[in-house]
Amino acid sequence: MWQAEVRVDLDAIRDNVARLRAGTSAELMAVVKGDGYGHGMIPSARAALDAGADWLGVCTLDEALTLRRAGITVPVLAWLLAPGLPLHEAVAADVDLGAGSLGLLHEIIAAAQRAARPARVHLKIDTGLSRGGATPQDWPALVEAAAKAQSDGTVEIVGGWSHFVYADALGHPTIDRQLSVFHDALELAARAGVRPRYRHIANSAATLTRPDSHFDLVRPGLAVYGLSPVPGETFGLRAAMTARARVMLTKRVPAGAGVSYGHTYVTDRETTLAVVPLGYADGIPRHASNIGPIQLAGRVRRIAGRVCMDQVVVDCGDDPVTEGEIATLFGSGAHGEPTADDWAAALDTINYEVVTRFGSPRVPRVYDGERT
């Protein structure tokens, strides 16, 4: 008997990837960073590959090497690389590396020399996010250094890429501005003799809404897991994650009973309280206090009082509720339960944050649709 669990529907991931794959002529990179957006990196990666994903994308070196240790051999790109990492291990494992600065490029060159094989590199241009990548002013020097390294045999320039600022806001002017900067950067690289096989900028939102940004490779992340990057649009995607727990305890309390720490919730009548064994150590944000939706005893209710480290309380009024009954925080919505979007709206955040929080070892993931 389980107490709390996160269920992940791998068939939903397969269906989502197949839908995304059918919508583009480009190759598809399923992004599985952040432990597969909280869904489990290895099972999610395998489900995505089952459905036709060509590449996998991660942030960290460790994530990339974990995929390789699991026996996954498809192209993998890792792009969040701090100075001083053992990049020779990535080169030896045939992991592609993102490079957006001369300093990182020089480390990759050194790693290639140590591994005694060329490093596969994707040069990143900052088209306006002001985060990773070379600015347009620094881009020519990065391209020149990478071209020299390629001629020396230490680097293979596989890709040129960037990242959108605001592709989830349809028609936002930053989208076209960034595409213009990206085109200019690629043209400058071409004049220097650098013509990467893979040009990529499209995230989930652009994969779904901007076919002119697909180039040679698209990089959906959130949409792989069935969550929409565009508020109010579903695109036929199916959410893969359900978070739920069994009621630990029920009790009748009188009107005027304070509930949980600080008594920020006080009952206005005699009522039944249900204690659910999930808290902020498990992924429920503390600021979900008094607002987080939970389906229990046939209705969607709100957390009553403060979220604790290990538990929350739900006010069920006079509705019958029993110990051991299932309380569902969020799921696909197919059975009337809240969705990750509902939680995001309640918390004034994004659905990405809701699902990626659920990675606690105390809440096991259970997979539906596993294949041997």
C-alpha positions as CSV (number, residue, x, y, z in Angstrom):
1,M,0.0,0.0,0.0
2,W,1.4,3.4,-1.0
3,Q,1.2,6.6,1.0
4,A,2.0,9.2,-1.6
5,E,3.1,8.8,-5.2
6,V,3.8,10.5,-8.5
7,R,2.4,8.5,-11.4
8,V,3.9,9.1,-14.8
9,D,2.1,8.0,-18.0
10,L,4.8,7.1,-20.4
11,D,2.3,6.6,-23.2
12,A,1.3,10.2,-22.8
13,I,4.9,11.2,-23.3
14,R,5.1,9.0,-26.4
15,D,1.9,10.5,-27.8
16,N,3.1,14.1,-27.1
17,V,6.4,13.4,-28.9
18,A,4.7,11.8,-31.8
19,R,2.4,14.8,-32.1
20,L,5.4,17.2,-32.0
21,R,7.4,15.1,-34.4
22,A,4.5,15.1,-36.9
23,G,4.4,18.9,-36.9
24,T,7.9,19.5,-38.2
25,S,10.3,18.4,-40.9
26,A,13.2,19.2,-38.6
27,E,14.8,16.7,-36.3
28,L,13.5,16.7,-32.7
29,M,15.5,17.0,-29.5
30,A,13.4,16.0,-26.5
31,V,14.7,18.0,-23.5
32,V,15.0,15.8,-20.4
33,K,16.9,18.2,-18.1
34,G,15.8,18.6,-14.5
35,D,15.3,14.9,-14.1
36,G,12.9,15.0,-17.1
37,Y,11.0,18.0,-15.7
38,G,10.4,16.0,-12.6
39,H,9.1,13.0,-14.5
40,G,12.3,10.9,-14.3
41,M,15.0,11.5,-16.9
42,I,15.7,7.9,-18.0
43,P,12.2,6.6,-18.4
44,S,11.1,9.9,-20.1
45,A,14.1,9.8,-22.5
46,R,13.3,6.2,-23.5
47,A,9.6,7.0,-24.0
48,A,10.5,10.0,-26.2
49,L,12.9,7.9,-28.2
50,D,10.2,5.3,-28.7
51,A,8.1,8.0,-30.3
52,G,10.7,9.2,-32.7
53,A,12.8,11.8,-30.9
54,D,16.2,12.1,-32.6
55,W,18.2,13.8,-29.9
56,L,18.1,14.4,-26.2
57,G,18.9,17.7,-24.5
58,V,20.1,18.3,-20.9
59,C,21.7,21.1,-19.0
60,T,24.5,19.5,-17.0
61,L,27.5,17.2,-17.7
62,D,26.2,14.8,-15.1
63,E,22.8,14.5,-16.7
64,A,24.5,13.8,-20.1
65,L,26.8,11.1,-18.6
66,T,23.9,9.5,-16.8
67,L,22.1,9.0,-20.1
68,R,25.2,7.4,-21.5
69,R,25.6,5.2,-18.5
70,A,22.0,4.0,-19.0
71,G,23.0,2.8,-22.5
72,I,21.4,5.6,-24.5
73,T,23.5,6.3,-27.6
74,V,21.5,8.9,-29.5
75,P,23.0,12.4,-29.9
76,V,22.9,14.3,-26.5
77,L,23.6,18.0,-26.1
78,A,24.6,19.4,-22.7
79,W,24.8,23.2,-22.5
80,L,25.1,24.5,-18.9
81,L,28.8,24.1,-18.2
82,A,30.6,25.9,-15.5
83,P,34.4,26.3,-15.6
84,G,36.6,23.5,-14.4
85,L,34.4,20.5,-15.3
86,P,35.9,17.3,-16.6
87,L,34.7,17.9,-20.1
88,H,37.0,15.2,-21.4
89,E,34.6,12.7,-20.0
90,A,31.8,14.3,-22.2
91,V,34.0,14.2,-25.3
92,A,35.0,10.6,-24.7
93,A,31.3,9.7,-24.3
94,D,30.4,11.4,-27.5
95,V,28.3,14.1,-25.8
96,D,27.8,17.4,-27.7
97,L,28.7,20.5,-25.8
98,G,27.3,24.0,-26.0
99,A,29.8,26.8,-26.1
100,G,28.9,30.5,-25.8
101,S,32.2,32.0,-24.8
102,L,35.9,31.9,-25.7
103,G,36.7,30.6,-22.2
104,L,34.4,27.6,-22.5
105,L,35.5,26.9,-26.0
106,H,39.2,26.8,-24.9
107,E,38.2,24.3,-22.1
108,I,36.5,22.2,-24.7
109,I,39.5,22.2,-26.9
110,A,41.7,21.1,-24.0
111,A,39.2,18.4,-23.2
112,A,39.3,17.2,-26.8
113,Q,43.1,17.0,-26.7
114,R,43.0,15.1,-23.4
115,A,40.3,12.7,-24.8
116,A,42.3,12.3,-28.1
117,R,39.3,12.9,-30.2
118,P,37.4,15.9,-31.6
119,A,34.8,17.6,-29.5
120,R,31.3,18.1,-31.0
121,V,30.4,21.7,-30.3
122,H,27.3,23.8,-30.7
123,L,28.1,27.5,-30.8
124,K,25.6,29.7,-29.0
125,I,24.6,33.2,-29.9
126,D,22.8,35.4,-27.4
127,T,20.0,36.8,-29.6
128,G,18.4,38.8,-26.7
129,L,17.9,36.7,-23.6
130,S,21.0,38.1,-22.1
131,R,21.8,34.8,-20.5
132,G,24.0,32.1,-22.0
133,G,25.7,32.6,-25.4
134,A,28.0,35.1,-27.0
135,T,26.7,38.6,-27.6
136,P,26.6,39.7,-31.3
137,Q,29.8,41.8,-30.5
138,D,31.6,38.7,-29.2
139,W,30.2,36.3,-31.8
140,P,32.8,36.9,-34.5
141,A,35.7,36.1,-32.2
142,L,34.0,32.9,-31.0
143,V,33.3,31.8,-34.6
144,E,36.9,32.5,-35.6
145,A,38.4,30.6,-32.7
146,A,36.0,27.6,-33.3
147,A,36.8,27.6,-37.0
148,K,40.6,27.5,-36.2
149,A,40.0,24.6,-33.8
150,Q,38.0,22.8,-36.4
151,S,40.8,23.2,-38.9
152,D,43.2,21.9,-36.3
153,G,41.0,18.8,-35.8
154,T,40.2,19.4,-32.1
155,V,36.6,20.5,-32.7
156,E,33.7,19.6,-35.0
157,I,31.2,22.5,-35.2
158,V,28.0,20.6,-35.2
159,G,25.5,23.3,-34.3
160,G,24.7,26.9,-34.1
161,W,21.9,27.8,-31.7
162,S,20.1,30.3,-29.4
163,H,17.2,30.5,-27.1
164,F,13.9,32.5,-27.3
165,V,12.9,35.1,-24.7
166,Y,9.2,35.2,-25.2
167,A,8.0,32.5,-27.7
168,D,5.1,31.6,-25.4
169,A,3.5,35.0,-26.1
170,L,2.2,34.6,-29.6
171,G,3.2,37.5,-31.9
172,H,5.5,39.1,-29.4
173,P,7.9,41.4,-31.2
174,T,11.0,39.9,-29.5
175,I,10.4,36.7,-31.5
176,D,11.1,38.2,-34.9
177,R,13.9,40.4,-33.5
178,Q,15.7,37.3,-32.2
179,L,15.2,35.4,-35.4
180,S,16.7,38.4,-37.3
181,V,19.8,38.4,-35.0
182,F,20.0,34.6,-35.3
183,H,20.0,34.8,-39.1
184,D,22.6,37.5,-39.1
185,A,24.8,35.4,-36.8
186,L,24.5,32.3,-39.0
187,E,25.4,34.4,-42.1
188,L,28.5,35.8,-40.4
189,A,29.5,32.3,-39.5
190,A,29.0,31.1,-43.0
191,R,31.2,33.9,-44.4
192,A,33.9,32.6,-42.0
193,G,33.5,29.1,-43.5
194,V,31.4,27.8,-40.5
195,R,28.2,26.2,-41.7
196,P,26.9,23.9,-38.9
197,R,24.7,21.0,-39.8
198,Y,22.2,21.8,-37.1
199,R,20.8,25.3,-36.5
200,H,18.3,25.4,-33.7
201,I,16.4,28.0,-31.6
202,A,12.8,26.6,-31.3
203,N,11.6,25.6,-27.8
204,S,8.2,24.0,-27.1
205,A,6.3,27.2,-27.8
206,A,8.1,27.9,-31.1
207,T,7.9,24.2,-32.1
208,L,4.1,24.4,-31.7
209,T,3.5,27.9,-33.2
210,R,6.5,29.2,-35.3
211,P,7.4,26.7,-38.1
212,D,9.7,29.4,-39.5
213,S,11.9,28.9,-36.5
214,H,12.4,25.2,-36.9
215,F,15.5,25.2,-39.0
216,D,17.2,21.8,-38.7
217,L,16.3,20.9,-35.1
218,V,13.6,21.8,-32.6
219,R,14.0,21.5,-28.8
220,P,10.7,20.9,-27.1
221,G,10.9,20.4,-23.3
222,L,7.6,21.1,-21.5
223,A,5.4,20.0,-24.3
224,V,7.1,16.5,-24.2
225,Y,5.4,16.0,-20.8
226,G,2.0,17.2,-22.1
227,L,2.0,20.7,-20.6
228,S,1.3,23.7,-22.8
229,P,3.8,26.6,-22.9
230,V,1.1,28.9,-24.1
231,P,-1.6,29.8,-21.6
232,G,-5.1,28.8,-22.8
233,E,-3.9,26.5,-25.5
234,T,-3.6,22.7,-25.2
235,F,-2.4,21.7,-28.7
236,G,-3.8,18.3,-28.1
237,L,-1.1,17.5,-25.6
238,R,-1.7,15.1,-22.7
239,A,-0.3,15.7,-19.2
240,A,1.9,12.8,-18.1
241,M,2.2,13.4,-14.3
242,T,-0.3,12.8,-11.5
243,A,0.6,13.7,-7.9
244,R,-1.5,12.2,-5.2
245,A,-1.6,10.8,-1.6
246,R,-3.9,8.9,0.7
247,V,-5.6,10.7,3.5
248,M,-3.7,9.9,6.7
249,L,-6.3,11.0,9.3
250,T,-9.8,12.6,9.5
251,K,-11.3,14.4,12.4
252,R,-14.4,16.4,13.3
253,V,-13.6,19.8,14.8
254,P,-15.9,22.6,16.0
255,A,-16.3,26.1,14.6
256,G,-13.5,28.4,15.5
257,A,-10.8,25.7,15.3
258,G,-7.4,27.0,14.1
259,V,-5.8,24.8,11.5
260,S,-2.0,24.2,11.1
261,Y,0.8,26.5,12.0
262,G,-0.1,30.1,12.8
263,H,-3.8,29.4,12.6
264,T,-4.0,31.2,9.3
265,Y,-7.2,29.2,8.6
266,V,-10.0,29.0,11.2
267,T,-13.1,26.9,10.7
268,D,-16.3,28.8,10.3
269,R,-18.5,25.8,11.3
270,E,-18.2,22.3,12.6
271,T,-16.4,20.4,9.9
272,T,-14.3,17.4,8.9
273,L,-10.6,17.9,8.4
274,A,-8.5,15.5,6.3
275,V,-4.7,15.3,6.8
276,V,-2.8,14.6,3.6
277,P,0.8,13.4,4.0
278,L,2.5,15.7,1.4
279,G,4.3,18.9,2.2
280,Y,7.0,21.3,1.1
281,A,9.7,18.6,1.5
282,D,7.8,16.7,-1.2
283,G,7.1,19.4,-3.7
284,I,4.1,21.4,-2.5
285,P,5.3,25.1,-2.3
286,R,4.7,26.6,1.2
287,H,3.0,29.6,-0.5
288,A,0.3,27.2,-1.6
289,S,-1.0,27.7,2.0
290,N,-4.8,28.3,1.9
291,I,-4.9,28.3,-2.0
292,G,-3.5,25.0,-3.4
293,P,-6.3,23.0,-5.0
294,I,-6.8,19.3,-4.1
295,Q,-9.4,16.9,-5.3
296,L,-10.8,14.9,-2.4
297,A,-14.2,13.2,-1.7
298,G,-15.6,14.1,-5.1
299,R,-14.8,17.8,-5.1
300,V,-11.9,20.2,-5.6
301,R,-11.0,21.9,-2.4
302,R,-8.3,24.2,-1.1
303,I,-5.5,23.5,1.3
304,A,-6.6,24.8,4.7
305,G,-3.9,26.6,6.6
306,R,-0.2,26.5,6.1
307,V,1.6,23.9,4.1
308,C,3.9,22.0,6.5
309,M,7.1,20.1,5.7
310,D,5.3,16.8,5.6
311,Q,1.6,17.4,5.4
312,V,-1.3,19.6,4.5
313,V,-4.9,19.8,5.8
314,V,-8.1,19.9,3.7
315,D,-11.4,21.2,5.0
316,C,-14.1,18.8,3.7
317,G,-17.1,20.3,5.5
318,D,-19.8,17.6,6.0
319,D,-18.8,15.6,2.9
320,P,-18.0,12.0,3.8
321,V,-14.2,11.4,3.6
322,T,-12.4,8.3,4.9
323,E,-8.8,7.6,6.0
324,G,-7.0,6.0,3.1
325,E,-9.1,7.9,0.5
326,I,-7.1,9.3,-2.4
327,A,-6.4,13.1,-2.5
328,T,-5.2,14.2,-6.0
329,L,-3.2,17.4,-6.2
330,F,-3.0,17.5,-10.0
331,G,-3.2,15.3,-13.0
332,S,-4.4,15.5,-16.6
333,G,-7.8,16.9,-15.6
334,A,-9.6,14.0,-17.3
335,H,-11.3,13.1,-14.1
336,G,-12.1,16.5,-12.8
337,E,-8.9,16.8,-10.8
338,P,-6.8,20.0,-10.8
339,T,-4.0,20.3,-13.4
340,A,-0.5,21.7,-13.1
341,D,-1.9,24.7,-14.9
342,D,-4.5,25.1,-12.1
343,W,-1.8,25.0,-9.5
344,A,0.3,27.5,-11.5
345,A,-2.6,29.9,-11.7
346,A,-3.3,29.6,-8.0
347,L,0.4,30.2,-7.1
348,D,1.0,32.9,-9.7
349,T,3.8,30.8,-11.3
350,I,4.3,28.5,-14.3
351,N,3.4,24.9,-14.8
352,Y,7.1,24.1,-15.3
353,E,7.8,24.9,-11.6
354,V,4.8,22.8,-10.4
355,V,5.9,19.5,-12.0
356,T,9.7,19.9,-11.5
357,R,9.2,20.3,-7.7
358,F,8.1,16.7,-7.3
359,G,11.4,15.0,-7.2
360,S,11.6,14.1,-3.5
361,P,12.9,10.5,-2.7
362,R,10.0,10.3,-0.2
363,V,7.5,10.3,-3.0
364,P,8.2,7.4,-5.4
365,R,7.5,7.7,-9.1
366,V,5.3,4.9,-10.5
367,Y,5.4,4.5,-14.3
368,D,2.5,3.4,-16.5
369,G,3.2,2.2,-20.0
370,E,6.7,0.9,-19.3
371,R,8.2,-1.3,-22.1
372,T,10.7,-4.0,-21.5
